[in-house]
Amino acid sequence: MCLTAEALALFLNLLDPQIITTESGRITVHASERNAVWELSGEKWCTNAPQQDRLARLQAN
């Protein structure tokens, strides 16, 4: 999943800033189940968190 910088900023503004860490080209959201890592890819920010969540649900069953 990829978002524009503006869309990612809107999303991050909904979250508690204490669960967000940033590095150059990387933003990590420390969620209760697992971390969601957003990485800069060209002009968009991308994460594979939805795929990781889906895989975790399949492994749990």
Steps between C-alpha positions, in 0.01 A plus 500: 500500500638841406385850588601849401687700762188708557276197555752339734527824699120510540501139622790555742328807647218271617743294710667558834838658415665290772456182294674647193874503438671650199830454322617625164267338246322286759207546739406230749162478670532287814156341511373262769536185287801581279684791350398657171804629314450764230790552259549769243485355149540770239234757580276268704516339842442124495439227758437128486309507831169388343669190356671429834164525681337264253785249535485518881125429494553197275777362722283544810235263363 
